Amino acid sequence: MIQNNSPKLLKDSFNRVARKLRISVTDKCNMKCIYCMPNGNVKWFDNKEILNFQEIVRITSIFAQLGITKVRITGGEPLLRPSLENLIRDLTKIQNIKTISMTTNGILLEDKINQLKSAGLNALNISLDTFREERFRTLNGISNLNKVLNGIQKASELGFKIKINTVIIRDWNDDEIINFVKFARDTKLSIRFIEFMPLDGSGIWNYNLVVTKQEIIKKIKSDFHNVISFDEHNNSSSFQSDPATVYNFDDGKGKIGFISSITEPFCSNCDRVRLTSDGRFLTCLFEKEGYDLKKMIRNAKTDQEIMDYILSSHTKKPEGIVELIRINGLRPTLNLMHTIGG
């Protein structure tokens, strides 16, 4: 292990410090969402290219010594990875890691929620884009809306902190915005409306499909007497790096957030880095190749050598989507979300 007497931080050239690590444990998914998966046959990573749990824990331990305190498990669909609870259990033992959360599509959640709870998982982000079964099949490529809803209910009963991630796409599901708001108010769960980003393998993205934060707020205010207002907690230092800006209802019932990557990019406060399932370190969602940590591990590099490589690589972190917007560089399939992790 590294003797970390004088801790170093993951600071990039824009003076952003990374505190959160998102770990993709598989690129495979049991859905085929139109805003994520490619059309036609998908070329999955070969199993031998995927990091094993021991490798993931070792890399995470190194990141923890560089100031990472929060870990999010992602995919593909992370619950497709066998014995995932064993990885979560091992991650909870890493010094300095304070919370472990997971992003899931919810299909397998009801069946596995007890194991996840026992392993030490703290929170869940669950993807849900419609309450209509036929539309669910169109958007996600499969049926089983009820499986997702049952998983959400079970997780809520077990006391998980839950956020519902909803990607709004014009003329696909924007007519359900109010239904999601009612769901948030009825269940007391947080709904996060996400602007459609050009990370789609299907290649359908264009700006006209983006339903903006301001459009959604206008729609909500026209339908509710209890006007939503900005949550002042967003101004605190602990919330500024959160990608979502949060709003409350005046009657205290419900909380909704907006991840406005297209119209209000939050790149200047980004504190996230990513580890792909095939062992690449990504400093930004829009990085293509990244930095190969798997090769270093499998070539018997020391922890210190891996740490030095991570530190050096992170200084090259790009400004983010804000730069692509500035140069008019947005286009479909800028990257493939299922290979990156949410």
TORGUTI-241035 format. One record per residue (C-alpha): residue in one letter; x, y, z. Coordinates in steps of 0.2 Angstrom, whole numbers, padded with zeros to 4 digits, always signed. Last residue first. Layout:
% TORGUTI-241035
AXYZ...
END
This chain:
% TORGUTI-241035
G-0119+0037-0080G-0107+0023-0085I-0095+0025-0100T-0098+0010-0111H-0117+0012-0111M-0115+0031-0114L-0107+0029-0131N-0098+0046-0135L-0101+0060-0147T-0115+0049-0154P-0126+0064-0161R-0118+0081-0163L-0113+0096-0152G-0097+0105-0158N-0104+0123-0160I-0088+0129-0153R-0095+0136-0137I-0107+0121-0135L-0092+0109-0137E-0082+0120-0124V-0097+0119-0111I-0097+0100-0114G-0081+0099-0104E-0066+0109-0100P-0055+0095-0103K-0046+0085-0090K-0027+0085-0094T-0022+0087-0076H-0031+0071-0073S-0019+0061-0083S-0004+0066-0072L-0013+0062-0056I-0019+0046-0062Y-0002+0041-0069D+0006+0046-0052M-0006+0035-0043I-0003+0020-0054E+0015+0021-0051Q+0013+0023-0033D+0001+0008-0033T+0015-0002-0041K+0014-0008-0059A+0012-0027-0062N+0008-0027-0080R-0010-0032-0077I-0012-0017-0066M-0005-0005-0078K-0015-0012-0092K-0031-0010-0082L-0027+0008-0079D-0028+0013-0097Y-0031+0032-0099G-0046+0039-0108E-0050+0034-0126K-0065+0044-0130E-0067+0058-0117F-0084+0067-0118L-0090+0061-0101C-0075+0068-0093T-0059+0063-0083L-0061+0045-0090F-0049+0031-0082R-0050+0016-0093G-0052-0002-0085D-0063-0011-0096S-0078-0008-0085T-0075+0011-0086L-0068+0021-0072R-0075+0038-0071V-0071+0055-0064R-0083+0068-0055D-0080+0085-0047C-0087+0096-0060N-0090+0114-0054S-0085+0123-0070C-0093+0109-0080F-0111+0113-0074P-0118+0116-0091E-0135+0127-0091T-0143+0124-0108I-0136+0108-0113S-0131+0099-0097S-0147+0105-0088I-0149+0092-0074F-0164+0098-0066G-0171+0093-0049I-0188+0091-0041K-0194+0090-0023G-0211+0086-0017K-0224+0092-0004G-0217+0107+0005D-0232+0118+0001D-0221+0130-0008F-0214+0117-0019N-0196+0114-0019Y-0183+0116-0033V-0166+0107-0035T-0151+0111-0047A-0144+0094-0052P-0126+0091-0057D-0120+0092-0039S-0104+0102-0037Q-0113+0117-0029F-0121+0106-0016S-0108+0105-0002S-0103+0123-0005S-0120+0129-0001N-0129+0138-0015N-0140+0123-0020H-0146+0123-0002E-0157+0138-0007D-0169+0127-0016F-0176+0137-0030S-0194+0139-0030I-0209+0129-0037V-0226+0137-0037N-0240+0129-0028H-0254+0132-0039F-0248+0119-0051D-0252+0117-0070S-0244+0133-0077K-0230+0132-0065I-0225+0114-0071K-0225+0119-0089K-0215+0134-0086I-0202+0124-0076I-0201+0111-0090E-0198+0124-0103Q-0185+0132-0092K-0176+0116-0090T-0175+0113-0108V-0184+0100-0119V-0170+0094-0131L-0177+0086-0146N-0174+0101-0157Y-0156+0101-0152N-0153+0085-0161W-0150+0067-0155I-0155+0053-0166G-0139+0044-0167S-0144+0028-0159G-0128+0026-0149D-0134+0042-0139L-0122+0052-0129P-0128+0068-0137M-0137+0074-0122F-0156+0075-0118E-0159+0087-0104I-0162+0077-0088F-0177+0080-0076R-0172+0074-0059I-0187+0067-0048S-0184+0066-0029L-0196+0054-0020K-0209+0060-0008T-0221+0047-0016D-0236+0058-0020R-0226+0074-0023A-0213+0066-0034F-0226+0056-0043K-0237+0071-0046V-0221+0079-0054F-0218+0064-0065N-0236+0065-0071I-0234+0083-0075I-0219+0080-0086E-0229+0066-0095D-0232+0075-0111D-0213+0077-0114N-0212+0059-0117W-0207+0056-0135D-0213+0072-0144R-0198+0081-0136I-0186+0070-0126I-0186+0071-0107V-0173+0060-0098T-0180+0055-0081N-0168+0050-0067I-0178+0045-0051K-0168+0049-0035I-0169+0037-0020K-0161+0037-0003F-0164+0019+0002G-0175+0016+0017L-0180-0002+0014E-0198+0003+0010S-0191+0015-0004A-0181+0001-0011K-0197-0010-0012Q-0207+0004-0020I-0194+0008-0033G-0192-0011-0037N-0210-0013-0039L-0211+0002-0051V-0196-0005-0061K-0204-0023-0062N-0221-0014-0067L-0213-0006-0082N-0208-0024-0088S-0208-0022-0107I-0192-0021-0118G-0184-0009-0130N-0182+0006-0118L-0191+0020-0127T-0204+0010-0137R-0207-0003-0123F-0209+0010-0110R-0221+0019-0122E-0232+0004-0123E-0231+0002-0104R-0235+0020-0100F-0228+0028-0084T-0213+0035-0094D-0194+0039-0092L-0188+0030-0077S-0170+0027-0072I-0167+0024-0054N-0153+0033-0044L-0150+0023-0029A-0142+0026-0012N-0132+0019+0003L-0126+0001-0003G-0119-0008+0012A-0119-0026+0007S-0135-0030+0017K-0145-0017+0007L-0138-0023-0010Q-0143-0041-0005N-0160-0036+0000I-0163-0026-0016K-0158-0040-0028D-0175-0047-0034E-0184-0030-0033L-0169-0021-0042L-0168-0032-0058I-0178-0021-0069G-0173-0005-0060N-0164+0004-0074T-0149+0006-0062T-0137+0020-0055M-0129+0015-0039S-0123+0023-0023I-0108+0020-0011T-0105+0033+0002K-0090+0038+0014I-0075+0031+0005N-0061+0037+0016Q-0054+0020+0020I-0060+0006+0009K-0071-0007+0018T-0087-0001+0010L-0079-0006-0007D-0077-0024-0002R-0096-0025+0002I-0100-0017-0014L-0090-0029-0024N-0098-0044-0015E-0115-0036-0018L-0111-0037-0037S-0112-0056-0036P-0115-0057-0055R-0114-0041-0065L-0131-0039-0073L-0136-0028-0058P-0124-0015-0065E-0134-0011-0081G-0123-0003-0093G-0116+0001-0081T-0115+0011-0065I-0109+0010-0047R-0107+0027-0038V-0092+0030-0026K-0090+0045-0015T-0075+0050-0005I-0061+0053-0018G-0047+0063-0011L-0032+0055-0019Q-0030+0041-0006A-0048+0036-0011F-0042+0035-0029I-0029+0022-0025S-0042+0012-0015T-0054+0013-0030I-0040+0005-0041R-0037-0009-0029V-0056-0012-0027I-0059-0013-0046E-0044-0025-0048Q-0051-0036-0035F-0068-0036-0042N-0062-0041-0060L-0060-0028-0073I-0068-0032-0090E-0057-0036-0104K-0057-0055-0101N-0076-0054-0102D-0076-0047-0120F-0083-0030-0121W-0100-0030-0130K-0102-0026-0149V-0120-0021-0150N-0131-0027-0165G-0143-0015-0172N-0146+0003-0166P-0133+0009-0153M-0139+0010-0135C-0141+0027-0125Y-0155+0039-0130I-0165+0025-0138C-0165+0014-0123K-0160-0004-0127M-0163-0013-0110N-0155-0028-0102C-0138-0020-0102K-0120-0024-0105D-0106-0012-0103T-0102-0019-0086V-0095-0014-0069S-0094+0005-0073I-0087+0014-0058R-0091+0033-0055L-0079+0041-0044K-0083+0057-0034R-0072+0070-0025A-0062+0077-0040V-0055+0094-0038R-0058+0108-0051N-0044+0120-0052F-0046+0122-0071S-0030+0113-0075D-0036+0098-0065K-0035+0094-0046L-0035+0076-0040L-0029+0079-0023K-0012+0074-0015P-0011+0068+0003S+0005+0070+0013N+0008+0055+0023N+0000+0043+0010Q+0011+0028+0012I+0005+0018-0003M+0000+0000+0000
END
